[in-house]
């Protein structure tokens, strides 16, 4: 039977994931509505592919675009929030295991967090 600390940790993690995914979905929806509103009447040319110039993992252009109410940047922010949700979850687990002084799970959570951050930030 799980301890009270384990149950509190599971409830906190489930709320964190629910809030993170809901917030990301709301931001993406807001960006999509803004995109459709700004692109009203624009005819799409499907004969030529025009790639997006800035990848999602560059933070500065996304933040600059949000300042100017760029709909694509708002959608990218929602995607970044979605990607950040499991990273925050692992960071919370690392913190919780450190409080509980569970050295094995601190090591495992620290390794997972390091891999996630490295894969996100390394080019």
KAPE-V478479 format. One record per residue. RES is the residue in one small letter. PHI is phi as a letter, one per 20 degrees, with the letter a starting at -180 (999 if undefined). NEAR is the number of other C-alpha atoms within 12 Angstrom. D_LAST is the distance of its C-alpha to the last C-alpha in Angstrom with 1 decimal. Layout:
BEGIN
RES;PHI;NEAR;D_LAST
RES;PHI;NEAR;D_LAST
END
This chain:
BEGIN
x;999;6;43.9
x;f;9;40.9
x;f;10;41.5
x;f;10;41.6
x;f;15;38.4
x;f;17;36.6
x;f;14;38.0
x;f;15;37.0
x;f;24;33.4
x;f;19;33.4
x;f;15;34.9
x;f;19;32.5
x;f;26;29.5
x;f;20;31.1
x;f;17;31.8
x;f;25;28.2
x;f;25;26.8
x;f;18;29.6
x;f;21;29.0
x;f;26;25.2
x;f;25;25.6
x;f;19;28.6
x;f;25;27.0
x;f;26;24.0
x;f;25;26.5
x;f;21;28.7
x;f;27;25.9
x;f;26;24.9
x;f;22;28.7
x;f;25;29.3
x;f;28;26.6
x;f;24;28.1
x;f;20;31.6
x;f;21;30.5
x;f;21;28.9
x;f;16;32.1
x;f;15;34.2
x;f;15;32.4
x;e;16;32.4
x;f;11;36.1
x;n;9;37.8
x;f;10;34.8
x;e;8;35.4
x;e;11;32.4
x;d;8;32.2
x;e;7;31.0
x;f;7;31.6
x;c;7;28.4
x;e;8;24.8
x;d;9;23.0
x;f;7;19.3
x;f;10;17.8
x;f;12;16.2
x;d;16;13.7
x;f;18;11.4
x;f;25;12.5
x;e;25;9.6
x;e;21;10.3
x;f;21;13.2
x;f;16;15.2
x;f;21;16.2
x;f;27;17.2
x;f;23;19.3
x;f;19;20.8
x;f;21;21.7
x;f;23;23.4
x;g;15;25.5
x;e;13;26.8
x;l;22;27.4
x;f;26;25.0
x;f;29;25.4
x;f;35;22.0
x;f;35;20.3
x;f;34;22.7
x;f;31;21.8
x;f;35;18.0
x;f;38;19.1
x;f;32;21.1
x;f;30;18.2
x;f;30;16.2
x;f;28;19.4
x;f;28;19.8
x;f;26;16.4
x;f;27;17.4
x;g;28;20.8
x;f;27;20.2
x;f;30;18.0
x;f;28;21.0
x;f;32;23.3
x;f;30;21.8
x;f;29;21.9
x;f;25;25.5
x;f;33;26.4
x;g;29;25.2
x;f;23;27.4
x;f;26;30.2
x;f;23;30.3
x;f;19;30.2
x;f;16;33.2
x;f;17;34.9
x;l;14;34.2
x;e;16;32.9
x;f;16;31.0
x;f;14;30.0
x;f;22;28.4
x;f;24;26.8
x;f;20;25.1
x;f;19;24.1
x;f;27;22.8
x;f;26;21.0
x;f;19;19.2
x;f;22;18.4
x;f;26;17.2
x;f;20;14.9
x;f;17;13.4
x;f;22;13.1
x;f;21;11.5
x;f;14;9.0
x;f;14;8.1
x;f;19;8.2
x;e;15;6.5
x;e;11;3.8
x;d;9;0.0
END
